[in-house]
Amino acid sequence: MSTWRKGTWRRAAGGLLKMAARPVRRAQGRHGTVLEAYRGYGSRQEIFLIGRVFRQSRPEKVAEDTEIRAALRDIGRRIRRRRVAGVAVVGRFAGAESRVFTDRDGYFRITLNPRQLPSEDVAWHPVDLVVETEPPIHGRCEVFIPTSRCRTLIISDIDDTVMHTGVANKLKMLWRLFVADAESRIAFPGAAAFYRALHSGADGDEGNPMLYVSRAPWGIYDMLSTFFAMHRIPAGPVLFLREWGLSWKRPLPRRAEDHKRALIGKMLAVYPDLPVVLIGDSGQHDPEVYARIVEENPGRVRAVYIRNVSRHAGRIEDVERLARAVAASGSSLVLAADSVVMAEHAAGIGLIGQGAVAEVAAGQDLGAPAAEIRTVTAEGLRQLLADEPDAPPSLVVEEDGAGAAQGPAPRRA
């Protein structure tokens, strides 16, 4: 094996070890029983948050240690980490209190109904937490509550929607998920500016709730927070679907099943008065899940934006179903590999300001040719997707073909 290949595999192995050790390094310096709480979300009537309680061994200090050896020891600490099941956790917020118990994996979920209504002008609110051990462990997390200025609920996938992970290609996905750190991960061109525009809304100060879902493990939570901050992507609760369950007896991830749809359904129930925008990609199950959401919530979804990253026949069928559901609901589906196409459509229906489109365009490769935007019917979608194997087209699916045309439409300047 060549020196270059040995070096590549050594870096890959080191990256895998660092990923596996990351959740332990986050708690470095802490040992014994640890409280780990994640950002939550809610309304002035109800808030929701999740966290975990576990026991962690004391970190070892070894002189002249290598990075790989330190990572191996931290992985050992993570494997030896013991979930604390059945312990009471108390959450207090705005005069309300809830006492719950951790599940068999040490996770706890708290729902609180505020008695003293939080300020309508503040979005992020602290929640006090106490683990009833001896001595008790105190902690705090933040929950997002929309202000009175909010107009739209934004629900977005992360993988291959905000951040390039290659979920359509399993090997690329594993490499980018497990090896790359926040600094080396790639945001889709213009995506950060588009999300800032959606958060600000058409009026520029709406502060719309941004809720993110992912199939990734809880272990990359800190990495994603760093990634979002680096690219100035509006913060929001990151709601993962599963804990990968790293242990000697259970080294493989648990199945996500229908948790994504259930999470989105809960979000919609928490904000019943806000219309919703769904953002995802064509590489996995977003079209399938979003079609169900649109069908189950007629008239609620203002637009669906799907980043076109896959040409697999099965995915085309799922996109077709989504297109029919969206068209039947009177909403719009935008299928595009180009963030500017999404931004132009969002500006056209009043989700973002017209000036925000230029900022999104500035984040993209100015040397790339402008994308052609085609307006089609749901019935005409399959043929267009099948006829253009080289590059995914940018398409807007309209209700009953209103204004639809099979040819390209000129792009706005």
C-alpha positions in Angstrom: 0.0 0.0 0.0 1.4 3.4 -0.9 2.4 6.0 1.7 -0.4 8.3 0.4 -3.0 5.6 0.9 -1.7 4.7 4.3 -1.9 8.3 5.3 -5.4 8.7 3.9 -6.7 5.6 5.9 -4.8 6.8 9.0 -6.6 10.1 8.8 -9.9 8.4 8.1 -9.4 6.1 11.1 -8.4 9.0 13.3 -11.6 10.9 12.2 -13.8 8.0 13.0 -12.2 7.7 16.5 -12.6 11.4 17.1 -16.2 11.2 16.1 -16.9 8.3 18.5 -15.0 10.2 21.2 -16.7 13.6 20.7 -19.6 13.1 23.0 -17.2 12.2 25.8 -14.8 15.1 25.1 -17.8 17.4 25.4 -18.1 16.2 29.0 -14.4 16.2 29.5 -13.4 17.1 33.1 -16.8 16.0 34.3 -17.3 12.6 35.9 -19.9 10.9 38.0 -23.6 11.6 37.1 -23.9 14.1 34.2 -27.0 16.1 33.1 -27.0 16.8 29.3 -29.9 19.0 28.1 -30.7 20.1 24.5 -32.5 23.2 23.2 -36.2 22.8 23.2 -39.2 24.6 21.6 -42.8 25.4 22.4 -45.5 28.1 22.6 -46.8 30.3 25.3 -49.1 27.4 26.3 -46.7 24.5 26.1 -43.0 23.8 25.9 -41.1 20.6 25.2 -37.5 19.6 25.8 -35.3 16.5 25.9 -32.1 15.6 27.7 -30.1 12.7 29.1 -28.6 11.6 32.4 -25.6 9.2 32.5 -22.6 8.3 34.6 -19.2 8.9 33.2 -15.8 7.8 34.4 -13.1 10.2 35.4 -10.8 11.2 32.5 -7.3 9.8 32.6 -4.3 12.1 32.3 -1.3 10.7 30.4 1.8 12.6 29.7 3.0 12.9 26.0 -0.2 11.4 24.8 -1.1 11.1 21.1 -4.4 12.2 19.7 -5.4 8.7 18.6 -4.6 7.2 22.0 -6.6 10.0 23.8 -9.5 9.3 21.4 -9.3 5.6 22.2 -9.4 6.2 25.9 -12.4 8.6 25.5 -14.2 5.9 23.4 -13.6 3.5 26.3 -15.1 6.1 28.6 -18.1 6.4 26.3 -18.6 2.6 26.2 -18.2 2.5 30.0 -20.7 5.3 30.3 -23.7 4.1 32.2 -27.2 5.4 31.4 -29.1 6.4 34.5 -32.5 4.9 34.2 -35.5 5.7 36.4 -34.0 8.8 38.1 -36.3 11.8 38.7 -35.7 15.0 36.7 -37.6 18.2 37.6 -38.1 21.0 35.2 -39.3 24.5 36.2 -40.4 27.3 33.9 -42.7 30.3 34.3 -44.4 29.0 37.5 -44.9 25.5 36.1 -43.1 22.4 37.3 -42.9 18.9 36.0 -41.3 15.8 37.5 -40.4 13.0 35.1 -38.2 9.9 35.1 -35.5 8.9 32.7 -36.2 6.0 30.4 -34.1 2.8 30.0 -31.5 4.7 28.0 -31.3 7.6 30.4 -33.3 10.1 28.3 -36.0 12.3 29.7 -38.7 14.3 28.0 -40.4 17.2 29.7 -43.5 19.0 28.8 -44.5 22.2 30.7 -47.6 24.4 30.6 -46.5 27.9 31.7 -48.7 29.5 34.3 -47.1 32.9 34.0 -47.2 33.8 30.3 -43.7 34.5 28.9 -42.9 37.8 27.3 -44.1 38.1 23.7 -41.0 40.0 22.8 -38.4 37.4 23.8 -37.8 34.2 21.7 -35.4 32.2 23.9 -36.2 31.4 27.5 -34.3 29.5 30.2 -35.7 26.4 31.8 -34.2 25.2 35.2 -33.5 21.5 35.6 -32.7 19.4 38.7 -31.7 15.7 38.8 -32.9 14.3 42.1 -29.7 12.6 43.1 -27.6 13.0 46.2 -26.3 15.6 45.9 -28.8 17.0 43.4 -27.5 18.1 39.9 -28.6 21.4 38.7 -28.7 22.5 35.0 -30.4 24.8 32.6 -31.5 24.7 28.9 -33.2 27.1 26.5 -36.5 26.8 24.7 -37.7 28.8 21.7 -41.1 30.4 21.9 -42.3 32.4 18.9 -42.8 36.1 19.5 -45.9 37.9 18.4 -44.1 38.9 15.2 -43.8 35.4 13.9 -45.7 34.5 10.8 -44.5 31.1 9.5 -43.2 27.9 10.9 -40.1 26.6 9.1 -39.4 22.8 9.3 -36.2 21.6 7.6 -34.2 18.5 7.2 -30.4 18.9 7.6 -28.7 16.2 5.7 -28.3 17.1 2.0 -30.6 20.0 2.6 -28.6 22.5 4.6 -25.3 20.5 4.8 -23.9 18.3 2.1 -23.6 14.7 3.4 -24.4 12.5 0.4 -27.2 10.5 2.0 -28.0 9.1 -1.5 -24.5 7.5 -1.4 -24.0 5.5 1.7 -20.2 5.5 1.7 -20.0 9.2 1.1 -22.6 9.8 3.8 -20.6 7.7 6.4 -17.4 9.6 5.5 -19.0 13.0 5.9 -21.1 12.1 8.9 -18.3 10.4 10.9 -15.0 11.9 9.7 -15.6 15.5 8.8 -15.7 18.1 11.6 -17.7 21.4 11.6 -14.9 23.3 9.8 -14.6 20.8 6.9 -18.4 20.2 6.3 -19.9 21.9 3.4 -23.1 24.1 3.4 -25.0 24.2 0.2 -24.3 27.5 -1.6 -26.8 30.2 -0.7 -28.5 27.9 1.9 -27.4 29.9 4.9 -28.7 33.2 3.4 -32.0 31.5 2.4 -32.5 30.3 6.0 -31.7 33.7 7.4 -34.3 35.2 5.1 -36.9 32.7 6.1 -36.2 33.3 9.8 -36.5 37.1 9.2 -39.6 36.8 7.0 -41.0 39.3 4.6 -41.0 42.1 7.2 -37.4 41.5 8.2 -38.0 41.0 11.9 -40.5 38.2 12.2 -38.1 35.8 13.9 -39.9 32.7 12.6 -39.3 29.4 14.4 -36.7 27.2 12.7 -37.1 23.6 13.6 -34.5 21.1 12.2 -34.8 17.3 12.0 -32.1 14.8 11.2 -31.4 11.0 11.1 -28.0 11.6 12.7 -27.1 10.5 16.2 -27.1 12.7 19.2 -23.3 12.5 19.3 -23.0 15.2 16.6 -25.2 17.7 18.3 -22.3 20.0 19.3 -20.7 19.7 15.8 -24.0 20.9 14.2 -24.3 23.8 16.6 -20.8 24.8 15.7 -21.6 24.4 12.0 -24.7 26.5 12.2 -22.8 29.3 14.1 -20.0 29.2 11.6 -22.4 29.7 8.6 -24.7 32.1 10.5 -27.7 29.7 10.0 -30.5 30.7 12.4 -30.4 28.5 15.6 -33.2 26.3 16.4 -33.9 23.0 18.3 -32.2 20.1 16.5 -34.5 17.1 16.9 -32.7 13.9 16.1 -34.6 10.7 15.4 -32.5 8.2 17.2 -29.6 7.5 19.6 -27.2 5.2 17.9 -26.8 3.2 21.1 -23.1 2.7 21.2 -22.4 -0.1 23.7 -20.8 -3.5 23.8 -24.2 -5.3 23.5 -25.8 -2.8 21.0 -23.2 -1.3 18.6 -25.6 -0.5 15.8 -28.1 2.4 15.5 -31.8 1.9 16.2 -34.2 2.2 13.4 -35.8 5.6 12.8 -39.0 4.2 11.4 -41.8 6.8 11.5 -40.3 9.1 14.1 -39.7 11.9 11.7 -43.3 12.2 10.7 -44.3 12.0 14.4 -41.9 14.8 15.3 -43.2 17.0 12.6 -46.8 16.2 13.6 -46.0 17.3 17.1 -44.4 20.6 15.9 -47.6 21.3 13.9 -49.7 20.7 16.9 -47.7 23.0 19.1 -48.1 25.9 16.5 -51.7 25.3 15.2 -52.1 28.9 14.0 -48.9 29.2 12.0 -48.7 28.1 8.3 -45.7 25.9 7.6 -42.9 25.6 5.1 -41.2 22.2 4.6 -37.7 21.9 3.3 -35.9 18.7 2.5 -34.1 16.7 -0.2 -34.8 14.0 -2.7 -32.1 11.6 -1.6 -34.0 9.8 1.2 -37.5 9.8 2.7 -38.3 13.5 2.8 -40.7 13.5 -0.2 -42.5 10.4 1.2 -42.8 11.9 4.7 -43.8 15.4 3.4 -46.5 14.0 1.1 -48.1 12.5 4.2 -47.8 15.7 6.1 -49.4 17.7 3.3 -52.2 15.2 2.9 -52.9 15.2 6.7 -52.9 19.0 7.0 -54.9 20.4 4.0 -54.3 24.1 3.5 -51.6 24.3 6.2 -48.5 24.0 4.1 -47.6 27.1 2.1 -44.7 25.6 0.2 -42.4 22.6 0.0 -38.8 23.1 -1.1 -37.0 19.9 -2.1 -33.2 20.0 -2.9 -32.8 17.8 -5.9 -29.9 15.5 -5.1 -31.0 12.1 -6.4 -32.2 10.7 -9.7 -33.0 7.2 -8.4 -36.3 5.8 -9.9 -37.8 5.1 -6.4 -37.1 8.7 -5.3 -38.8 10.1 -8.5 -41.9 8.1 -7.6 -41.9 9.6 -4.1 -41.4 13.1 -5.5 -44.3 12.5 -7.9 -46.6 11.6 -5.0 -45.5 14.7 -3.1 -46.2 16.8 -6.2 -49.7 15.4 -6.5 -50.4 16.0 -2.8 -49.1 19.6 -2.9 -51.0 20.4 -6.1 -54.2 19.0 -4.6 -53.8 21.2 -1.5 -53.3 24.4 -3.6 -49.8 24.8 -2.4 -46.5 24.8 -4.4 -43.6 22.4 -4.7 -40.2 23.7 -5.8 -37.7 21.0 -6.8 -34.3 22.5 -7.3 -30.6 22.1 -6.8 -30.3 25.9 -6.7 -30.9 27.9 -3.5 -31.7 31.0 -5.6 -34.6 29.2 -7.3 -36.1 28.5 -3.8 -35.5 32.1 -2.7 -37.1 33.6 -5.8 -40.2 31.5 -5.3 -40.3 32.3 -1.5 -40.1 36.0 -2.3 -42.8 35.6 -4.9 -45.3 34.3 -2.4 -44.3 36.7 0.4 -42.3 34.4 2.6 -39.1 36.6 2.4 -38.3 40.1 1.2 -37.4 40.7 -2.4 -34.0 42.1 -1.3 -33.1 38.8 0.3 -32.9 37.0 -3.1 -29.7 39.0 -3.9 -28.1 37.9 -0.7 -28.8 34.3 -1.5 -27.4 34.7 -5.0 -24.3 36.3 -3.6 -23.6 33.1 -1.7 -23.6 31.0 -4.8 -20.9 30.5 -7.5 -21.3 33.6 -9.7 -19.5 31.8 -12.5 -22.2 29.1 -12.7 -24.9 29.4 -15.4 -28.3 30.6 -14.2 -30.7 27.7 -13.6 -33.7 27.4 -15.9 -36.9 27.4 -13.9 -39.7 25.3 -15.4 -43.3 25.4 -14.3 -45.1 22.0 -14.7 -48.1 20.0 -13.7 -47.8 17.2 -11.3 -48.6 14.8 -14.2 -45.8 16.2 -16.3 -43.2 15.9 -13.6 -42.0 12.3 -14.2 -41.1 12.8 -17.9 -39.0 15.9 -17.2 -37.1 14.2 -14.5 -36.5 11.1 -16.6 -35.5 13.1 -19.7 -32.7 15.1 -18.2 -30.2 12.6 -16.7 -27.2 15.0 -16.7 -28.4 17.7 -14.3 -31.5 17.9 -12.1 -33.8 20.5 -13.5 -35.3 23.3 -11.3 -39.1 22.9 -11.3 -42.1 24.6 -9.8 -45.2 22.3 -9.6 -48.4 24.3 -9.8 -52.0 23.4 -8.9 -53.9 21.9 -11.9 -51.4 23.2 -14.3 -52.3 26.9 -13.7 -49.7 28.8 -15.7 -47.8 25.5 -16.3 -45.6 25.2 -19.3 -43.2 22.5 -20.4 -40.5 24.9 -21.6 -38.1 27.0 -19.5 -39.3 30.2 -17.9 -36.9 33.2 -17.9 -35.2 33.8 -14.6 -35.7 37.0 -12.8 -32.6 39.3 -12.5 
